[in-house]
Amino acid sequence: MTRRMHFAIRLILSGLALAVLAASPARAQEQRPAWRLKVVQAAAVSHEQVTLGDIAVPVGQIDPLDWEQLKAIELFSAPPQAGKPMSISRAGLRAALEYHLKDLVNNLILPEQLVLQYGGKAYLPEELQAMAMEVLKPQIKAMEGEPEIRDWSFPLYVFIADGERLTAETAGAVQPGRVSVRWTVIGASGKADRQFSGGIFLNLWAMVPVAAKAIGPGDGPINAGMVTYARRNLANLRPKMWDGRGGPWRVKSTIGADQVIYADNLETPPMVKKGDEVTVRYDGPNIRITAKAMAMHDAKPDGTIEVQNLQSKKQFAAKVIDAKTVAVISSTN
């Protein structure tokens, strides 16, 4: 018995088995075939007749001999013009497949439509994803933290013609959150011919500084007991978190317990605080006068501050020299 006759018998038996399974849903659950054929959404063909192997891929364990015979079955004519895609509806595709495969058509997974192109190449989502990852991986790997990619979005397919090529790049620097990817078809002239957009959502988990308890401006310089670290998704946070360095620092406004500490939440503590008693110094051409005064507001090093003489109650504008000393700039009644 020839190989072709063996294959014909297997097809007949497969068709009978599928018919029996269709008539008995309960039995279908128990004896569902170990393989199916998935028809892709888009394909490029290089011959005048489209074969099953051009448009379908096996899913599950199929006998290699069966697949060799099945994929060679000619279904219909290829698009007449090279580089000009042609679409076939799900209903039209099923009718063509049923004509050639009979009951075996029930063993196929069909898309809503099939788009064919004569010549060139069809890129499907799996290939587009692989191209994008080649671009994304180096940048993601350089980030500190635990990356997690979700919510991939791709074109359903991208066709290129003979002589064209497809490239992928990110639209800007890769940061936690939504990352855009652009696929560009480069024509034979070397210029961009058309573009397709997609992307990912990048979660990046890292340990970040948070308030161990509520911290207010009046709590003074931040110390180790005020800060702890927690695992957070940087995609949900704004940029420029405090890196734990520098200082001394105090918070500009109250930060609640367990809230992330950002760099712009912090400021250098004042050298002189409102209500502090300071020595006011007046340096004249031939005289130096000192007196005690009270700071009317906070002031940083070399900053200007209003102070009030404790005896005369006069207010002076002064320059901060150190935590206990200011120098008079002018005075007002």
C-alpha positions in Angstrom: 0.0 0.0 0.0 1.4 3.4 -1.0 2.0 6.3 1.3 -0.7 8.3 -0.4 -3.2 5.5 0.1 -2.2 5.4 3.8 -2.9 9.1 4.1 -6.3 8.8 2.3 -7.4 6.1 4.7 -6.3 8.3 7.7 -8.3 11.2 6.3 -11.4 9.1 5.9 -11.1 7.7 9.4 -10.5 11.2 10.8 -13.6 12.5 9.0 -15.7 9.6 10.3 -14.4 10.2 13.8 -15.2 13.9 13.6 -18.7 13.1 12.4 -19.3 10.8 15.3 -18.0 13.3 17.8 -20.2 16.0 16.3 -23.2 13.8 16.8 -22.3 13.0 20.4 -21.2 16.1 22.4 -20.5 14.1 25.5 -18.3 11.8 23.6 -16.7 14.7 21.8 -15.3 15.9 25.2 -13.7 12.5 25.8 -12.4 11.8 22.2 -11.5 15.3 20.8 -8.7 14.9 18.3 -5.2 15.6 19.6 -4.5 18.2 17.0 -6.1 21.1 15.2 -5.0 23.5 12.4 -5.0 27.2 13.1 -5.5 29.4 10.1 -3.4 32.6 10.4 -4.8 36.1 9.9 -2.4 37.0 7.1 0.0 35.2 4.8 2.3 35.9 1.9 2.6 33.3 -0.8 5.2 32.8 -3.5 3.2 30.5 -5.9 0.1 30.8 -7.9 -2.0 28.4 -5.9 -2.4 28.9 -2.1 -1.9 25.7 -0.2 -3.1 24.7 3.3 0.5 24.9 4.5 0.6 28.6 3.4 -2.2 29.7 5.7 -2.4 27.1 8.6 -0.1 25.9 11.4 -0.7 22.7 13.5 -1.8 23.0 17.1 -1.2 19.9 19.2 0.3 16.6 18.1 -0.3 15.8 14.5 1.3 12.9 12.7 4.2 14.4 10.6 3.1 12.3 7.6 -0.4 13.6 7.8 0.8 17.2 8.0 3.1 16.7 5.0 0.1 15.6 2.9 -2.3 18.1 4.3 -0.1 21.2 3.9 0.3 20.4 0.2 -3.4 20.6 -0.6 -4.1 23.5 -3.0 -7.1 25.6 -2.0 -7.5 28.6 -4.3 -5.6 31.0 -6.5 -3.2 33.6 -5.0 -3.9 37.3 -5.4 -3.2 38.3 -9.1 -1.0 41.3 -8.4 2.2 41.2 -6.4 2.2 43.4 -3.3 -1.5 44.0 -3.3 -3.2 42.2 -0.4 -6.5 40.4 -0.9 -8.9 39.5 1.9 -11.2 36.5 2.3 -14.1 36.5 4.8 -14.5 33.8 7.4 -17.5 32.4 5.5 -15.7 32.3 2.2 -12.6 30.7 3.8 -14.7 28.0 5.4 -16.4 27.2 2.2 -13.1 26.8 0.3 -11.7 24.7 3.0 -14.8 22.5 3.3 -14.7 21.9 -0.4 -11.2 20.4 -0.2 -11.2 19.0 3.4 -14.8 17.9 3.8 -15.5 17.2 7.5 -11.9 17.9 8.5 -12.9 21.6 8.2 -14.4 21.2 11.7 -10.9 20.6 13.0 -9.7 24.1 11.9 -9.6 27.3 13.9 -10.6 30.1 11.6 -9.9 33.9 11.9 -12.6 36.5 11.1 -10.8 37.0 7.8 -7.7 35.9 6.0 -5.6 38.5 4.2 -3.2 37.2 1.4 -0.4 38.9 -0.5 1.5 37.5 -3.4 5.2 38.0 -2.8 7.0 39.7 0.0 6.4 38.7 3.6 3.7 38.8 6.3 4.7 39.6 9.8 2.2 38.2 12.4 1.9 39.4 16.1 4.4 36.8 17.4 7.1 38.1 15.0 6.3 41.8 15.7 6.6 41.1 19.4 10.0 39.4 19.0 11.2 42.5 17.0 9.9 44.8 19.7 11.6 42.8 22.5 15.0 43.1 20.7 14.6 46.9 21.1 13.1 46.9 24.6 15.2 44.4 26.4 18.5 46.3 26.6 16.7 49.4 28.0 14.6 47.4 30.4 17.6 45.4 31.6 19.4 48.6 32.4 16.7 49.7 34.8 16.9 49.1 38.6 14.0 47.0 39.8 11.9 44.0 38.7 10.3 44.6 35.3 7.0 43.1 34.3 5.5 43.6 30.8 1.7 43.5 30.2 -0.9 44.7 27.8 0.9 44.1 24.6 -0.7 45.8 21.6 0.3 45.0 18.0 -0.9 45.5 14.4 -2.8 42.3 13.4 -0.3 41.9 10.7 2.3 43.9 8.6 3.0 43.1 4.9 6.1 44.1 3.2 6.8 43.7 -0.5 9.9 42.2 -2.1 12.8 44.6 -1.7 11.4 46.2 1.5 12.4 45.6 5.1 10.7 46.1 8.5 12.3 47.8 11.5 11.2 48.4 15.1 12.0 51.2 17.5 10.6 52.8 20.7 9.0 56.2 20.5 11.3 57.9 23.0 13.1 56.6 26.1 11.7 53.5 27.8 10.1 54.5 31.2 7.8 52.7 33.6 4.2 52.9 32.3 3.0 53.0 28.7 5.8 52.4 26.2 5.1 53.1 22.5 6.7 50.9 19.8 6.8 51.8 16.1 7.3 49.4 13.2 8.5 51.1 10.0 8.5 49.6 6.5 11.7 50.8 4.7 11.3 50.9 1.0 13.9 49.8 -1.6 15.1 53.5 -1.7 16.0 53.3 2.0 13.3 55.7 3.0 10.4 55.1 5.4 7.4 54.1 3.4 4.7 53.4 6.1 4.5 53.0 9.9 2.5 50.9 12.4 2.1 51.6 16.1 1.7 49.4 19.2 3.4 49.0 22.5 3.4 47.6 26.0 2.7 48.6 29.6 5.8 48.3 31.7 5.5 47.7 35.4 8.7 48.2 37.4 8.8 47.1 41.0 11.4 48.6 43.3 12.0 49.6 46.9 11.3 53.3 47.4 11.5 55.6 50.5 8.2 56.1 52.3 7.3 57.8 55.5 7.4 55.4 58.5 4.9 57.7 60.2 3.4 61.0 59.3 6.1 63.7 58.9 5.4 67.4 59.1 7.6 70.5 58.6 7.7 71.0 62.4 9.3 67.7 62.9 12.7 69.1 61.9 15.4 67.4 59.8 14.5 63.9 58.5 16.2 61.1 60.4 16.4 57.3 59.9 13.5 56.7 62.2 11.2 58.7 60.0 11.8 56.8 56.8 11.4 53.2 55.7 11.4 51.4 52.3 8.5 49.6 50.6 8.0 47.8 47.3 6.1 49.9 44.9 5.3 49.9 41.2 7.1 52.8 39.6 4.6 52.9 36.8 2.1 54.2 39.3 4.4 56.9 40.8 5.6 60.2 39.5 9.3 60.6 38.7 12.1 61.9 40.8 11.6 60.1 44.1 14.1 61.0 46.9 17.1 58.8 46.6 17.8 58.9 50.4 20.9 61.0 49.9 22.0 64.5 50.8 20.6 66.7 53.5 19.9 67.6 56.0 16.3 67.8 54.8 12.8 68.6 56.1 9.5 68.2 54.5 7.7 71.2 52.9 4.3 69.9 53.9 3.0 66.9 55.8 3.6 63.5 54.3 1.2 60.8 55.5 2.4 57.4 56.9 3.4 55.0 54.1 3.4 57.7 51.5 6.2 57.9 49.0 8.8 60.6 49.6 9.6 62.6 46.4 12.6 64.9 46.0 10.3 67.9 45.6 8.7 67.2 49.0 11.9 68.2 50.6 13.8 71.4 51.3 16.9 72.4 53.3 15.9 73.1 56.9 16.0 76.8 57.8 19.2 77.9 59.6 17.0 80.2 61.7 13.4 79.3 62.6 10.5 81.5 63.4 10.6 82.4 67.0 14.3 81.8 67.5 16.2 84.3 69.6 19.2 85.7 67.6 21.9 88.3 68.0 21.4 91.2 65.7 24.7 92.8 64.7 25.1 96.2 63.1 28.5 96.9 61.6 29.0 100.6 60.9 32.1 102.4 59.5 33.4 103.0 63.0 31.0 101.1 65.3 29.6 97.7 65.9 26.3 97.3 67.8 24.7 94.1 69.0 21.3 93.4 70.4 18.9 90.5 71.0 16.0 90.0 68.6 13.4 87.4 67.6 13.1 85.8 64.2 9.8 86.6 62.6 9.9 83.8 60.0 12.2 80.9 58.9 15.3 81.7 56.9 18.0 79.7 55.1 21.8 80.4 55.2 22.6 83.7 53.6 18.9 84.4 53.4 17.1 87.6 54.3 15.0 87.6 57.5 12.8 90.0 59.4 13.8 90.2 63.1 12.2 92.2 66.0 14.4 93.9 68.6 13.3 92.4 72.0 13.6 95.8 73.7 12.5 98.4 71.2 10.2 96.1 69.3 11.5 97.6 66.1 11.7 95.2 63.1 14.9 94.9 61.0 15.7 93.3 57.7 18.8 91.2 58.3 21.0 88.7 56.6 21.5 85.3 58.2 25.1 84.8 59.2 24.7 81.6 61.2 22.1 79.9 63.4 22.5 82.5 66.1 23.6 85.6 64.3 22.1 88.0 61.8 23.5 91.3 60.3 21.3 94.3 60.0 20.4 95.4 56.4 17.9 98.2 57.2 15.3 99.1 59.8 11.7 100.3 59.8 9.7 102.0 62.5 
